[in-house]
Amino acid sequence: MLRAAAVDGVGVAILPTWAAAEPLRSGALRRVLEAWEPPQSTIYAVYPDNRLMSMKVRAFVDHLARSFGRTPYWDGGF
């Protein structure tokens, strides 16, 4: 909702880069206050370690680590 409002010119929004990447690339949005950065946040894959992890969970956690890594692919160029 915030992204749609910002793209429509209603106002300014703080958006995660994954939500703003495409409108920024296309020029529908532009960064303001470029010297300011919001606090960093982290995503964790939480699972019980007191038993064996199923192959599906292991594959999913591995996929997350490969896909996002340290710098997510959508953050390139900002």
HELIX and SHEET records of a PDB file:
HELIX    1   1 LEU A    2  VAL A    7  1                                   6    
HELIX    2   2 THR A   17  SER A   26  1                                  10    
HELIX    3   3 MET A   55  PHE A   68  1                                  14    
HELIX    4   4 TYR A   73  ASP A   75  5                                   3    
END                                                                             
